[in-house]
């Protein structure tokens, strides 16, 4: 009795004698490509090229602005996006105090935080937060659109937000981005 070996055939296992001809998949390679297989490109840290962008928030709707900024921070605009690597660019947001909101959000939206102590809920209305710390409003909106893990925290550090039109990052030669 000839020896029996297992040969893979389209995901199924079958028994065939050793002296039988090799099946079609083994002869032609994977899916009949003649032995050559397509290879997926894996982005490496040295291949990543980071740019600096300036985004003007004047008369921009907060949520739409935040979604575009988060897209840039994650690197979704690049052809070599890799989910587990930080391939995104640096973003400088200017004129954060001039951001726009729709509806009655200025009067109705609250930011909640808790101190950790009993009864330690702190609530701040959006109009008060926008007048006192406009940078926090944009940072909070973008933070909710990034991954909620260590990679998202690292990506958020690449965003610089300023209330006015001036920023100290001229040495990086950022390009103005119209969103």
Secondary structure by P-SEA (a helix, b strand, c coil): ccbbbbbbcccbbbbbcccccccccccccccccccbbbbbbbbcccccccbbbbbbcccccaaaaaaaaaaaaacccccccccccccbbbbbbcccccccccccccccbbbbbbccccccbbbbcaaaaaaccaaaaaaaaaaaaccccaaaaaaaaabbbbccccccccccbbbbbcc
